[in-house]
Amino acid sequence: MNSSIDQKRKGISRHWNQLDDLDFANDLALLSHTQLKMQEKTKTIVENSARLGLTIN
């Protein structure tokens, strides 16, 4: 997950924290301010996950 979003920060900045995603056991909650940023982040995650044989549903 980290390598798929390290180059560009597209999450939510709150004071000194940068939240890009929330990771759970087998779920991922993406955070973004705009729909465009969310689409960019989702595309990057899908591409990187596919290289590992994972799919997003």
SVG drawing of the C-alpha trace seen along z (x, -y; Angstrom):
<svg xmlns="http://www.w3.org/2000/svg" viewBox="-17 -22 24 35">
<polyline fill="none" stroke="black" stroke-width="0.4" points="0.0,0.0 2.7,-2.5 4.5,-2.2 1.3,-2.8 0.8,-6.3 4.2,-7.5 4.9,-9.6 1.9,-11.8 0.0,-12.8 -3.7,-12.7 -5.1,-12.2 -6.5,-14.5 -4.2,-16.8 -5.2,-17.6 -2.9,-19.8 0.4,-17.8 -1.1,-14.5 -1.6,-13.2 -4.3,-10.6 -4.2,-8.7 -6.0,-5.6 -7.3,-3.5 -6.2,0.1 -8.3,2.8 -7.8,6.6 -8.9,7.2 -10.4,3.8 -9.1,0.5 -10.9,-2.9 -9.4,-5.6 -9.6,-9.2 -9.6,-12.2 -11.0,-15.7 -12.2,-15.5 -13.7,-12.9 -10.8,-13.4 -8.2,-12.6 -10.2,-9.6 -10.3,-8.3 -6.6,-8.8 -5.9,-7.0 -8.2,-4.1 -6.6,-3.7 -3.1,-3.5 -4.3,-1.0 -6.0,1.2 -2.9,1.2 -0.5,2.0 -2.8,4.7 -3.1,6.4 0.6,6.9 0.2,9.0 -2.8,10.9 -5.3,9.0 -8.6,7.6 -10.7,4.7 -14.4,5.1"/>
</svg>
